[in-house]
């Protein structure tokens, strides 16, 4: 009984999210692309990097990558704190 | 593990290290970069743990790994701050005709290793950090509760009897 309630709630939630996602995307008009065009046209020459992904990740959106590296640093430090540190005495 | 696995693991050191360094150093030319390259090199540590077991993992100097992790992140932040004359994360080395400052033409070309400004340097920093961080996570989680993390002489409070 409980299981069927849970499953029905899950199905309803999935249907709601699917409908919301479909409604959110406006299919008549394309997404605005001036930023993409700017990166494609100028990214290679401005940064000297042939890999546009690297140019965006490490240069234009470097702050995101700093956060990403900080998250990894925090993960390793958290593992050390949780599992690796011993108190003396 | 059997001697076959151990020997193959030792033989695989050179190709895995070479591939990881290639992915890191060519991050601004080909798909890849610091994150996947560091993960590839960290897989070597996992492979050695599988092959040689706990006794080998206890010999790893975690201090060096932790220093590498911190140093990578600090280098990354420092490179970001060095461009502060214009803006945070400004690529001050690109197209400057100095080291890493080679300019490349627009369009499809094979590119140069000495281009990209601070992007290759940041790839190296991130690769070092990811390699050290994933190695620390793998080693600490493999060793049971990380009990042998720092020194084996101290008493373990809160651990197993």
gemmi code that builds the backbone of each chain (N, CA, C; Angstrom):
import gemmi

chains = {
    "A": [
        ("UNK", (0.840, -1.205, 0.000), (0.000, 0.000, 0.000), (0.871, 1.251, 0.000)),
        ("UNK", (1.774, 1.300, 0.999), (2.657, 2.471, 1.053), (3.511, 2.575, -0.196)),
        ("UNK", (3.939, 1.421, -0.674), (4.813, 1.426, -1.834), (4.088, 2.003, -3.053)),
        ("UNK", (2.795, 1.615, -3.222), (2.059, 2.121, -4.378), (1.863, 3.634, -4.265)),
        ("UNK", (1.660, 4.125, -3.032), (1.523, 5.584, -2.860), (2.810, 6.278, -3.255)),
        ("UNK", (3.903, 5.709, -2.786), (5.200, 6.327, -3.115), (5.432, 6.346, -4.617)),
        ("UNK", (5.108, 5.221, -5.270), (5.350, 5.138, -6.712), (4.467, 6.128, -7.454)),
        ("UNK", (3.197, 6.253, -7.021), (2.318, 7.189, -7.715), (2.788, 8.620, -7.522)),
        ("UNK", (3.264, 8.948, -6.315), (3.793, 10.296, -6.089), (4.995, 10.545, -6.971)),
        ("UNK", (5.852, 9.523, -7.082), (7.044, 9.680, -7.929), (6.653, 9.902, -9.378)),
        ("UNK", (5.658, 9.124, -9.858), (5.228, 9.270, -11.252), (4.646, 10.656, -11.481)),
        ("UNK", (3.816, 11.131, -10.525), (3.237, 12.466, -10.664), (4.326, 13.532, -10.696)),
        ("UNK", (5.318, 13.377, -9.816), (6.405, 14.354, -9.781), (7.163, 14.368, -11.092)),
        ("UNK", (7.448, 13.171, -11.642), (8.162, 13.097, -12.914), (7.352, 13.747, -14.028)),
        ("UNK", (6.041, 13.481, -14.044), (5.194, 14.074, -15.079), (5.184, 15.587, -14.954)),
        ("UNK", (5.098, 16.083, -13.710), (5.107, 17.532, -13.502), (6.401, 18.149, -13.991)),
        ("UNK", (7.544, 17.521, -13.636), (8.829, 18.088, -14.046), (8.982, 18.041, -15.556)),
        ("UNK", (8.488, 16.945, -16.169), (8.583, 16.831, -17.622), (7.759, 17.920, -18.301)),
        ("UNK", (6.524, 18.118, -17.795), (5.670, 19.156, -18.374), (6.286, 20.535, -18.187)),
        ("UNK", (6.818, 20.787, -16.979), (7.427, 22.086, -16.714), (8.614, 22.320, -17.634)),
        ("UNK", (9.419, 21.282, -17.816), (10.562, 21.430, -18.684), (10.167, 21.679, -20.124)),
        ("UNK", (9.105, 20.999, -20.559), (8.670, 21.203, -21.940), (8.079, 22.589, -22.131)),
        ("UNK", (7.381, 23.080, -21.098), (6.771, 24.411, -21.226), (7.814, 25.518, -21.155)),
        ("UNK", (8.897, 25.240, -20.453), (9.898, 26.297, -20.279), (10.614, 26.622, -21.572)),
        ("UNK", (10.775, 25.617, -22.431), (11.532, 25.850, -23.658), (10.611, 26.443, -24.717)),
        ("UNK", (10.967, 27.612, -25.172), (10.170, 28.258, -26.205), (10.630, 27.758, -27.563)),
        ("UNK", (9.760, 26.983, -28.219), (10.207, 26.353, -29.454), (10.054, 27.249, -30.666)),
        ("UNK", (9.325, 28.323, -30.510), (9.146, 29.205, -31.663), (10.391, 30.034, -31.932)),
        ("UNK", (10.970, 30.529, -30.844), (12.113, 31.410, -31.032), (13.390, 30.715, -30.571)),
        ("UNK", (14.462, 30.833, -31.325), (15.730, 30.228, -30.882), (16.307, 30.999, -29.702)),
        ("UNK", (17.115, 30.299, -28.935), (17.790, 30.976, -27.833), (18.702, 32.061, -28.382)),
        ("UNK", (18.869, 33.096, -27.611), (19.717, 34.179, -28.093), (21.168, 33.728, -28.071)),
        ("UNK", (21.903, 34.034, -29.116), (23.231, 33.469, -29.296), (24.355, 34.493, -29.431)),
        ("UNK", (24.213, 35.744, -29.033), (25.349, 36.661, -29.257), (26.599, 36.248, -28.501)),
        ("UNK", (26.433, 35.679, -27.293), (27.605, 35.276, -26.523), (28.342, 34.125, -27.202)),
        ("UNK", (27.573, 33.130, -27.700), (28.216, 32.015, -28.404), (28.981, 32.526, -29.619)),
        ("UNK", (28.340, 33.417, -30.384), (29.000, 33.923, -31.588), (30.286, 34.670, -31.228)),
        ("UNK", (30.220, 35.423, -30.121), (31.415, 36.171, -29.717), (32.556, 35.222, -29.387)),
        ("UNK", (32.246, 34.151, -28.626), (33.301, 33.197, -28.261), (33.871, 32.526, -29.494)),
        ("UNK", (32.992, 32.137, -30.433), (33.477, 31.408, -31.607), (34.322, 32.311, -32.491)),
        ("UNK", (33.923, 33.580, -32.595), (34.654, 34.466, -33.499), (35.955, 34.977, -32.883)),
        ("UNK", (35.962, 35.282, -31.602), (37.111, 35.950, -31.012), (37.927, 35.095, -30.061)),
        ("UNK", (37.346, 33.982, -29.618), (38.027, 33.220, -28.574), (39.397, 32.730, -28.983)),
        ("UNK", (39.514, 32.235, -30.215), (40.784, 31.656, -30.633), (41.883, 32.709, -30.722)),
        ("UNK", (41.551, 33.853, -31.292), (42.580, 34.873, -31.482), (42.896, 35.581, -30.167)),
        ("UNK", (41.878, 35.814, -29.351), (42.114, 36.569, -28.119), (42.948, 35.791, -27.116)),
        ("UNK", (42.685, 34.493, -27.003), (43.388, 33.727, -25.983), (44.555, 32.933, -26.542)),
        ("UNK", (44.654, 32.772, -27.859), (45.724, 31.959, -28.421), (45.558, 30.489, -28.142)),
        ("UNK", (44.332, 30.075, -27.838), (44.088, 28.679, -27.513), (43.175, 28.079, -28.559)),
        ("UNK", (43.624, 26.984, -29.167), (42.813, 26.374, -30.213), (41.576, 25.686, -29.669)),
        ("UNK", (41.639, 25.299, -28.410), (40.517, 24.607, -27.801), (39.598, 25.639, -27.166)),
        ("UNK", (38.458, 25.887, -27.826), (37.571, 26.936, -27.337), (37.021, 26.587, -25.964)),
        ("UNK", (36.846, 25.284, -25.722), (36.344, 24.877, -24.405), (37.327, 25.287, -23.319)),
        ("UNK", (38.632, 25.031, -23.585), (39.636, 25.432, -22.596), (39.668, 26.942, -22.453)),
        ("UNK", (39.505, 27.651, -23.580), (39.519, 29.106, -23.517), (38.390, 29.622, -22.642)),
        ("UNK", (37.211, 29.006, -22.761), (36.084, 29.472, -21.958), (36.251, 29.047, -20.505)),
        ("UNK", (36.640, 27.782, -20.303), (36.686, 27.259, -18.928), (37.775, 27.935, -18.120)),
        ("UNK", (38.957, 28.176, -18.733), (40.070, 28.699, -17.961), (40.269, 30.195, -18.121)),
        ("UNK", (39.555, 30.831, -19.021), (39.795, 32.258, -19.220), (38.517, 33.076, -19.028)),
        ("UNK", (37.558, 32.882, -19.924), (36.350, 33.709, -19.826), (35.556, 33.384, -18.573)),
        ("UNK", (35.476, 32.087, -18.270), (34.703, 31.676, -17.091), (35.636, 31.091, -16.037)),
        ("UNK", (36.768, 31.773, -15.839), (37.755, 31.232, -14.911), (37.258, 31.149, -13.489)),
        ("UNK", (36.368, 32.050, -13.110), (35.883, 32.047, -11.726), (35.136, 30.754, -11.415)),
        ("UNK", (34.412, 30.242, -12.412), (33.724, 28.958, -12.213), (34.727, 27.847, -11.936)),
        ("UNK", (35.823, 27.868, -12.698), (36.822, 26.821, -12.523), (37.508, 26.941, -11.173)),
        ("UNK", (37.691, 28.188, -10.715), (38.262, 28.371, -9.372), (37.349, 27.746, -8.331)),
        ("UNK", (36.035, 27.947, -8.495), (35.108, 27.315, -7.566), (35.151, 25.806, -7.655)),
        ("UNK", (35.281, 25.301, -8.882), (35.331, 23.850, -9.080), (36.558, 23.259, -8.402)),
        ("UNK", (37.707, 23.928, -8.598), (38.931, 23.431, -7.953), (38.817, 23.538, -6.447)),
        ("UNK", (38.155, 24.596, -5.967), (37.997, 24.744, -4.518), (37.111, 23.640, -3.955)),
        ("UNK", (36.087, 23.258, -4.737), (35.206, 22.175, -4.283), (35.997, 20.881, -4.143)),
        ("UNK", (36.873, 20.625, -5.124), (37.679, 19.404, -5.046), (38.628, 19.463, -3.858)),
        ("UNK", (39.226, 20.632, -3.648), (40.104, 20.805, -2.487), (39.327, 20.573, -1.196)),
        ("UNK", (38.108, 21.123, -1.145), (37.292, 20.927, 0.055), (36.906, 19.481, 0.247)),
        ("UNK", (36.675, 18.766, -0.869), (36.319, 17.348, -0.765), (37.472, 16.546, -0.185)),
        ("UNK", (38.684, 16.800, -0.713), (39.848, 16.067, -0.204), (40.096, 16.410, 1.259)),
        ("UNK", (39.960, 17.698, 1.601), (40.173, 18.096, 2.992), (39.110, 17.480, 3.903)),
        ("UNK", (37.873, 17.411, 3.400), (36.815, 16.799, 4.196), (37.067, 15.331, 4.444)),
        ("UNK", (37.550, 14.633, 3.404), (37.876, 13.216, 3.584), (38.987, 13.058, 4.609)),
        ("UNK", (39.977, 13.942, 4.531), (41.069, 13.881, 5.514), (40.543, 14.116, 6.920)),
        ("UNK", (39.666, 15.114, 7.067), (39.158, 15.428, 8.402), (38.297, 14.288, 8.925)),
        ("UNK", (37.460, 13.719, 8.052), (36.527, 12.700, 8.521), (37.225, 11.374, 8.781)),
        ("UNK", (38.175, 11.016, 7.930), (38.729, 9.665, 8.019), (40.197, 9.618, 8.390)),
        ("UNK", (40.925, 10.693, 8.135), (42.374, 10.562, 8.211), (43.041, 11.122, 9.436)),
        ("UNK", (42.334, 11.937, 10.215), (43.007, 12.626, 11.313), (42.832, 11.825, 12.588)),
        ("UNK", (43.918, 11.708, 13.312), (43.837, 11.032, 14.601), (44.154, 12.038, 15.693)),
        ("UNK", (43.410, 11.965, 16.782), (43.738, 12.790, 17.936), (44.755, 12.052, 18.793)),
        ("UNK", (45.687, 12.790, 19.294), (46.704, 12.151, 20.133), (46.251, 12.180, 21.584)),
        ("UNK", (46.642, 11.167, 22.321), (46.334, 11.106, 23.747), (44.992, 10.496, 24.034)),
    ],
    "B": [
        ("UNK", (48.090, -9.445, -4.876), (47.820, -9.865, -6.251), (48.969, -10.708, -6.788)),
        ("UNK", (48.717, -11.344, -7.914), (49.708, -12.248, -8.485), (50.859, -11.462, -9.099)),
        ("UNK", (51.998, -12.097, -9.299), (53.144, -11.392, -9.907), (52.825, -10.840, -11.279)),
        ("UNK", (51.908, -11.484, -12.018), (51.564, -10.966, -13.350), (50.956, -9.580, -13.219)),
        ("UNK", (49.995, -9.452, -12.305), (49.340, -8.149, -12.132), (50.348, -7.105, -11.671)),
        ("UNK", (51.243, -7.505, -10.754), (52.225, -6.539, -10.255), (53.146, -6.058, -11.367)),
        ("UNK", (53.618, -7.015, -12.176), (54.541, -6.622, -13.238), (53.856, -5.753, -14.284)),
        ("UNK", (52.602, -6.112, -14.611), (51.893, -5.303, -15.610), (51.646, -3.904, -15.063)),
        ("UNK", (51.346, -3.802, -13.763), (51.137, -2.482, -13.171), (52.406, -1.653, -13.265)),
        ("UNK", (53.553, -2.276, -13.001), (54.814, -1.534, -13.094), (55.078, -1.106, -14.524)),
        ("UNK", (54.784, -2.003, -15.478), (55.028, -1.652, -16.882), (54.126, -0.510, -17.309)),
        ("UNK", (52.915, -0.465, -16.749), (51.950, 0.550, -17.183), (52.242, 1.938, -16.621)),
        ("UNK", (53.252, 2.054, -15.761), (53.554, 3.375, -15.186), (53.876, 4.374, -16.288)),
        ("UNK", (54.754, 3.966, -17.218), (55.220, 4.910, -18.235), (54.087, 5.337, -19.164)),
        ("UNK", (53.308, 4.406, -19.772), (52.240, 4.877, -20.662), (51.184, 5.714, -19.970)),
        ("UNK", (50.792, 5.328, -18.744), (49.733, 6.099, -18.073), (50.237, 7.496, -17.718)),
        ("UNK", (51.465, 7.579, -17.212), (52.014, 8.898, -16.879), (52.151, 9.756, -18.133)),
        ("UNK", (52.631, 9.131, -19.211), (52.810, 9.887, -20.447), (51.471, 10.390, -20.976)),
        ("UNK", (50.463, 9.522, -20.936), (49.144, 9.918, -21.444), (48.544, 11.031, -20.579)),
        ("UNK", (48.681, 10.894, -19.261), (48.149, 11.938, -18.384), (48.840, 13.269, -18.611)),
        ("UNK", (50.179, 13.239, -18.727), (50.904, 14.487, -18.964), (50.540, 15.072, -20.316)),
        ("UNK", (50.341, 14.196, -21.299), (49.948, 14.692, -22.627), (48.592, 15.399, -22.560)),
        ("UNK", (47.642, 14.773, -21.848), (46.316, 15.386, -21.742), (46.406, 16.726, -21.030)),
        ("UNK", (47.250, 16.801, -19.991), (47.352, 18.051, -19.237), (48.044, 19.125, -20.076)),
        ("UNK", (49.194, 18.775, -20.677), (49.997, 19.790, -21.349), (49.358, 20.265, -22.649)),
        ("UNK", (48.535, 19.420, -23.298), (47.877, 19.827, -24.526), (46.441, 20.250, -24.269)),
        ("UNK", (46.158, 20.680, -23.037), (44.777, 21.021, -22.704), (44.239, 22.164, -23.530)),
        ("UNK", (45.115, 23.082, -23.996), (44.639, 24.219, -24.763), (44.606, 23.937, -26.260)),
        ("UNK", (45.000, 22.728, -26.666), (44.987, 22.402, -28.096), (43.991, 21.302, -28.434)),
        ("UNK", (43.877, 20.315, -27.564), (43.012, 19.167, -27.834), (42.040, 19.005, -26.677)),
        ("UNK", (40.975, 18.247, -26.900), (40.054, 17.992, -25.790), (40.789, 17.375, -24.607)),
        ("UNK", (40.431, 17.836, -23.436), (41.117, 17.359, -22.237), (41.363, 18.520, -21.310)),
        ("UNK", (42.481, 18.516, -20.655), (42.802, 19.592, -19.746), (43.235, 19.057, -18.399)),
        ("UNK", (43.225, 19.932, -17.444), (43.752, 19.574, -16.137), (42.916, 18.555, -15.404)),
        ("UNK", (41.602, 18.680, -15.480), (40.747, 17.783, -14.698), (40.839, 16.330, -15.172)),
        ("UNK", (40.592, 16.042, -16.451), (40.721, 14.639, -16.874), (42.146, 14.131, -16.813)),
        ("UNK", (43.134, 14.999, -17.097), (44.520, 14.549, -17.030), (44.915, 14.153, -15.617)),
        ("UNK", (44.499, 14.976, -14.651), (44.799, 14.635, -13.267), (44.096, 13.369, -12.835)),
        ("UNK", (42.875, 13.160, -13.335), (42.149, 11.930, -12.986), (42.851, 10.713, -13.574)),
        ("UNK", (43.399, 10.860, -14.800), (44.121, 9.742, -15.413), (45.342, 9.388, -14.582)),
        ("UNK", (46.076, 10.421, -14.146), (47.274, 10.129, -13.358), (46.910, 9.574, -11.993)),
        ("UNK", (45.763, 10.007, -11.449), (45.362, 9.453, -10.153), (44.943, 7.989, -10.282)),
        ("UNK", (44.485, 7.610, -11.482), (44.117, 6.202, -11.668), (45.329, 5.294, -11.525)),
        ("UNK", (46.519, 5.854, -11.742), (47.737, 5.067, -11.549), (47.887, 4.676, -10.080)),
        ("UNK", (47.568, 5.615, -9.192), (47.654, 5.316, -7.756), (46.671, 4.210, -7.391)),
        ("UNK", (45.460, 4.306, -7.959), (44.451, 3.278, -7.674), (44.913, 1.919, -8.202)),
        ("UNK", (45.497, 1.929, -9.410), (46.001, 0.679, -9.997), (47.079, 0.065, -9.114)),
        ("UNK", (47.978, 0.906, -8.612), (49.038, 0.387, -7.742), (48.462, -0.132, -6.437)),
        ("UNK", (47.415, 0.529, -5.961), (46.806, 0.024, -4.729), (46.197, -1.348, -4.963)),
        ("UNK", (45.531, -1.496, -6.123), (44.934, -2.806, -6.429), (46.021, -3.864, -6.547)),
        ("UNK", (47.140, -3.496, -7.181), (48.162, -4.499, -7.448), (48.977, -4.820, -6.205)),
        ("UNK", (49.356, -3.814, -5.443), (50.303, -4.036, -4.346), (49.659, -4.001, -2.974)),
        ("UNK", (48.413, -3.545, -2.889), (47.690, -3.670, -1.635), (48.043, -2.627, -0.593)),
        ("UNK", (47.567, -2.913, 0.603), (47.637, -1.944, 1.688), (49.060, -1.602, 2.072)),
        ("UNK", (49.928, -2.594, 2.008), (51.302, -2.351, 2.469), (51.967, -1.269, 1.636)),
        ("UNK", (51.637, -1.265, 0.330), (52.214, -0.236, -0.522), (51.589, 1.119, -0.231)),
        ("UNK", (50.284, 1.126, -0.006), (49.611, 2.403, 0.203), (50.070, 3.069, 1.487)),
        ("UNK", (50.488, 2.256, 2.466), (50.952, 2.864, 3.714), (52.258, 3.616, 3.521)),
        ("UNK", (53.002, 3.247, 2.474), (54.299, 3.897, 2.271), (54.176, 5.254, 1.606)),
        ("UNK", (52.998, 5.590, 1.057), (52.851, 6.856, 0.351), (52.995, 8.009, 1.333)),
        ("UNK", (53.760, 9.004, 0.923), (53.915, 10.191, 1.761), (52.747, 11.131, 1.500)),
        ("UNK", (51.769, 11.116, 2.412), (50.588, 11.951, 2.189), (50.897, 13.427, 2.322)),
        ("UNK", (51.976, 13.752, 3.049), (52.332, 15.168, 3.185), (52.650, 15.789, 1.835)),
        ("UNK", (53.386, 15.039, 1.008), (53.728, 15.563, -0.317), (52.469, 15.732, -1.157)),
        ("UNK", (51.559, 14.760, -1.063), (50.322, 14.856, -1.844), (49.508, 16.074, -1.394)),
        ("UNK", (49.429, 16.252, -0.070), (48.651, 17.396, 0.417), (49.304, 18.709, 0.024)),
        ("UNK", (50.660, 18.727, 0.045), (51.356, 19.924, -0.411), (51.083, 20.183, -1.892)),
        ("UNK", (51.105, 19.135, -2.711), (50.827, 19.315, -4.132), (49.430, 19.844, -4.379)),
        ("UNK", (48.482, 19.332, -3.627), (47.105, 19.783, -3.773), (46.982, 21.270, -3.441)),
        ("UNK", (47.556, 21.648, -2.299), (47.478, 23.049, -1.888), (48.237, 23.941, -2.861)),
        ("UNK", (49.412, 23.447, -3.300), (50.227, 24.242, -4.207), (49.516, 24.464, -5.535)),
        ("UNK", (48.843, 23.441, -6.046), (48.117, 23.590, -7.300), (47.025, 24.631, -7.208)),
        ("UNK", (46.248, 24.549, -6.131), (45.158, 25.518, -5.975), (45.709, 26.924, -5.773)),
        ("UNK", (46.810, 27.038, -4.999), (47.397, 28.356, -4.756), (47.951, 28.939, -6.044)),
        ("UNK", (48.584, 28.079, -6.863), (49.120, 28.553, -8.144), (47.997, 29.030, -9.056)),
        ("UNK", (46.899, 28.288, -9.034), (45.731, 28.673, -9.841), (45.214, 30.043, -9.423)),
        ("UNK", (45.055, 30.234, -8.113), (44.574, 31.528, -7.636), (45.557, 32.639, -7.906)),
        ("UNK", (46.857, 32.322, -7.757), (47.877, 33.348, -7.991), (47.857, 33.797, -9.442)),
        ("UNK", (47.733, 32.836, -10.378), (47.673, 33.203, -11.791), (46.452, 34.065, -12.073)),
        ("UNK", (45.349, 33.780, -11.348), (44.159, 34.603, -11.539), (44.409, 36.013, -11.035)),
        ("UNK", (45.111, 36.128, -9.899), (45.336, 37.459, -9.333), (46.365, 38.244, -10.125)),
        ("UNK", (47.284, 37.549, -10.839), (48.320, 38.254, -11.583), (47.723, 39.100, -12.700)),
        ("UNK", (46.574, 38.722, -13.195), (45.949, 39.514, -14.247), (45.083, 40.628, -13.722)),
        ("UNK", (45.233, 40.924, -12.439), (44.315, 41.883, -11.817), (44.522, 43.302, -12.321)),
        ("UNK", (45.642, 43.553, -13.058), (45.822, 44.877, -13.619), (44.686, 45.250, -14.540)),
        ("UNK", (44.141, 44.271, -15.250), (42.988, 44.530, -16.110), (41.705, 44.051, -15.442)),
        ("UNK", (41.691, 42.782, -15.114), (40.526, 42.240, -14.428), (40.925, 40.902, -13.826)),
        ("UNK", (40.103, 40.415, -12.927), (40.349, 39.090, -12.365), (40.287, 38.057, -13.487)),
        ("UNK", (41.250, 37.142, -13.510), (41.346, 36.100, -14.537), (41.631, 36.668, -15.909)),
        ("UNK", (42.272, 37.833, -15.965), (42.656, 38.345, -17.281), (43.864, 37.567, -17.805)),
        ("UNK", (43.792, 37.194, -19.072), (44.863, 36.400, -19.676), (45.973, 37.346, -20.115)),
        ("UNK", (46.878, 37.663, -19.174), (47.872, 38.702, -19.465), (49.008, 38.194, -20.336)),
        ("UNK", (49.148, 36.862, -20.460), (50.262, 36.321, -21.250), (49.894, 36.108, -22.711)),
        ("UNK", (48.607, 36.089, -23.032), (48.203, 35.746, -24.393), (48.635, 36.824, -25.376)),
        ("UNK", (49.151, 36.381, -26.513), (49.559, 37.270, -27.600), (50.589, 38.310, -27.149)),
        ("UNK", (51.406, 37.952, -26.154), (52.407, 38.906, -25.687), (53.782, 38.585, -26.263)),
        ("UNK", (53.901, 37.563, -27.101), (55.155, 37.171, -27.743), (56.224, 36.786, -26.736)),
        ("UNK", (55.832, 36.475, -25.517), (56.785, 35.962, -24.553), (56.507, 34.465, -24.384)),
        ("UNK", (56.950, 33.900, -23.273), (56.676, 32.489, -23.018), (55.168, 32.264, -22.973)),
        ("UNK", (54.715, 31.259, -23.645), (53.287, 30.918, -23.747), (52.488, 32.017, -24.434)),
        ("UNK", (53.137, 32.983, -25.062), (52.412, 34.112, -25.619), (52.329, 34.105, -27.126)),
        ("UNK", (52.584, 32.963, -27.757), (52.554, 32.909, -29.213), (51.128, 33.129, -29.715)),
        ("UNK", (50.984, 33.988, -30.700), (49.644, 34.235, -31.222), (49.382, 33.300, -32.389)),
        ("UNK", (48.139, 32.880, -32.527), (47.782, 31.934, -33.577), (46.725, 32.573, -34.458)),
        ("UNK", (46.680, 32.165, -35.739), (45.691, 32.756, -36.646), (44.305, 32.184, -36.404)),
        ("UNK", (43.332, 32.889, -36.936), (41.951, 32.414, -36.832), (41.722, 31.274, -37.812)),
        ("UNK", (40.903, 30.341, -37.420), (40.566, 29.242, -38.308), (41.222, 27.956, -37.877)),
        ("UNK", (41.028, 26.920, -38.698), (41.537, 25.604, -38.333), (43.033, 25.553, -38.548)),
        ("UNK", (43.787, 25.276, -37.487), (45.221, 25.043, -37.608), (45.641, 24.117, -36.485)),
        ("UNK", (46.847, 23.593, -36.623), (47.272, 22.590, -35.645), (47.691, 23.212, -34.333)),
        ("UNK", (47.939, 24.517, -34.317), (48.258, 25.191, -33.074), (49.684, 24.977, -32.626)),
        ("UNK", (50.078, 25.726, -31.606), (51.413, 25.607, -31.043), (51.303, 25.286, -29.567)),
        ("UNK", (52.310, 24.584, -29.079), (52.303, 24.271, -27.651), (52.536, 25.545, -26.831)),
        ("UNK", (53.326, 26.483, -27.379), (53.652, 27.697, -26.629), (52.662, 28.804, -26.944)),
        ("UNK", (51.402, 28.502, -26.816), (50.389, 29.527, -27.016), (49.373, 29.381, -25.897)),
        ("UNK", (48.433, 30.267, -25.854), (47.355, 30.117, -24.889), (47.509, 30.948, -23.638)),
        ("UNK", (48.658, 31.644, -23.481), (48.782, 32.502, -22.303), (48.798, 31.706, -21.006)),
        ("UNK", (47.908, 32.082, -20.094), (47.921, 31.422, -18.793), (47.132, 30.126, -18.818)),
        ("UNK", (46.488, 29.794, -19.942), (45.647, 28.591, -19.963), (46.467, 27.320, -19.731)),
        ("UNK", (47.622, 27.118, -20.422), (48.398, 25.915, -20.111), (48.919, 25.898, -18.686)),
        ("UNK", (49.323, 27.073, -18.167), (49.808, 27.108, -16.782), (48.701, 26.713, -15.816)),
        ("UNK", (47.487, 27.217, -16.092), (46.367, 26.866, -15.222), (46.026, 25.385, -15.363)),
        ("UNK", (46.195, 24.842, -16.580), (45.954, 23.407, -16.758), (46.924, 22.599, -15.916)),
        ("UNK", (48.195, 23.037, -15.901), (49.190, 22.310, -15.102), (48.832, 22.399, -13.623)),
        ("UNK", (48.450, 23.597, -13.179), (48.108, 23.765, -11.764), (46.913, 22.903, -11.391)),
        ("UNK", (45.881, 22.939, -12.232), (44.679, 22.148, -11.933), (44.983, 20.662, -12.020)),
        ("UNK", (45.831, 20.264, -12.987), (46.184, 18.854, -13.091), (46.887, 18.368, -11.846)),
        ("UNK", (47.824, 19.177, -11.345), (48.518, 18.812, -10.105), (47.538, 18.687, -8.957)),
        ("UNK", (46.614, 19.645, -8.886), (45.679, 19.628, -7.762), (44.746, 18.426, -7.846)),
        ("UNK", (44.230, 18.152, -9.044), (43.285, 17.034, -9.181), (43.983, 15.707, -8.903)),
        ("UNK", (45.207, 15.570, -9.426), (45.961, 14.331, -9.178), (46.166, 14.124, -7.687)),
        ("UNK", (46.618, 15.174, -6.996), (46.902, 15.010, -5.565), (45.624, 14.793, -4.778)),
        ("UNK", (44.561, 15.534, -5.116), (43.321, 15.421, -4.340), (42.695, 14.042, -4.516)),
        ("UNK", (42.632, 13.560, -5.764), (42.028, 12.243, -5.982), (42.883, 11.142, -5.374)),
        ("UNK", (44.212, 11.320, -5.405), (45.071, 10.318, -4.777), (44.827, 10.277, -3.282)),
        ("UNK", (44.723, 11.462, -2.663), (44.478, 11.507, -1.219), (43.154, 10.835, -0.899)),
        ("UNK", (42.108, 11.178, -1.663), (40.787, 10.595, -1.389), (40.844, 9.081, -1.530)),
        ("UNK", (41.470, 8.601, -2.627), (41.520, 7.157, -2.856), (42.302, 6.458, -1.760)),
        ("UNK", (43.472, 7.003, -1.426), (44.330, 6.325, -0.449), (43.679, 6.319, 0.924)),
        ("UNK", (43.125, 7.477, 1.328), (42.543, 7.557, 2.669), (41.315, 6.674, 2.781)),
        ("UNK", (40.517, 6.618, 1.716), (39.320, 5.793, 1.793), (39.636, 4.311, 1.647)),
        ("UNK", (40.747, 3.988, 0.998), (41.103, 2.574, 0.875), (41.633, 2.026, 2.196)),
        ("UNK", (42.549, 2.742, 2.791), (43.055, 2.301, 4.083), (41.905, 2.358, 5.064)),
        ("UNK", (41.765, 1.350, 5.877), (40.555, 1.272, 6.685), (40.492, 2.434, 7.653)),
        ("UNK", (39.479, 3.257, 7.478), (39.234, 4.454, 8.272), (40.417, 5.409, 8.274)),
        ("UNK", (41.354, 5.211, 7.359), (42.495, 6.113, 7.317), (43.325, 6.092, 8.575)),
        ("UNK", (43.358, 4.959, 9.254), (44.010, 4.947, 10.560), (45.509, 5.156, 10.465)),
        ("UNK", (46.089, 4.766, 9.337), (47.535, 4.883, 9.239), (47.925, 6.184, 8.550)),
        ("UNK", (47.031, 7.156, 8.621), (47.225, 8.375, 7.833), (48.495, 9.115, 8.229)),
        ("UNK", (48.623, 9.469, 9.454), (49.725, 10.354, 9.805), (50.861, 9.624, 10.500)),
        ("UNK", (50.594, 8.989, 11.604), (51.654, 8.209, 12.224), (51.013, 7.044, 12.951)),
        ("UNK", (51.732, 5.973, 13.026), (51.172, 4.786, 13.637), (51.503, 4.694, 15.110)),
        ("UNK", (52.300, 5.637, 15.588), (52.703, 5.545, 16.988), (51.596, 6.045, 17.902)),
        ("UNK", (50.847, 7.062, 17.460), (49.861, 7.660, 18.344), (48.696, 6.703, 18.569)),
        ("UNK", (48.035, 6.922, 19.692), (46.868, 6.106, 19.962), (45.717, 6.556, 19.102)),
        ("UNK", (44.891, 5.604, 18.719), (43.752, 5.928, 17.879), (42.520, 6.076, 18.744)),
        ("UNK", (42.096, 7.316, 18.961), (40.922, 7.563, 19.788), (39.687, 7.520, 18.916)),
        ("UNK", (38.715, 6.775, 19.327), (37.470, 6.730, 18.586), (37.464, 5.718, 17.473)),
        ("UNK", (38.556, 5.023, 17.274), (38.599, 4.031, 16.212), (38.277, 2.648, 16.763)),
        ("UNK", (38.661, 1.636, 15.994), (38.446, 0.272, 16.452), (39.379, -0.048, 17.611)),
        ("UNK", (39.011, -1.032, 18.395), (39.875, -1.412, 19.501), (41.111, -2.123, 18.952)),
    ],
}
model = gemmi.Model(1)
for chain_id, residues in chains.items():
    chain = gemmi.Chain(chain_id)
    for i, (resn, *xyz) in enumerate(residues, 1):
        res = gemmi.Residue()
        res.name, res.seqid = resn, gemmi.SeqId(i, " ")
        for name, pos in zip(("N", "CA", "C"), xyz):
            atom = gemmi.Atom()
            atom.name, atom.element = name, gemmi.Element(name[0])
            atom.pos, atom.b_iso = gemmi.Position(*pos), 0.0
            res.add_atom(atom)
        chain.add_residue(res)
    model.add_chain(chain)
structure = gemmi.Structure()
structure.add_model(model)
structure.setup_entities()
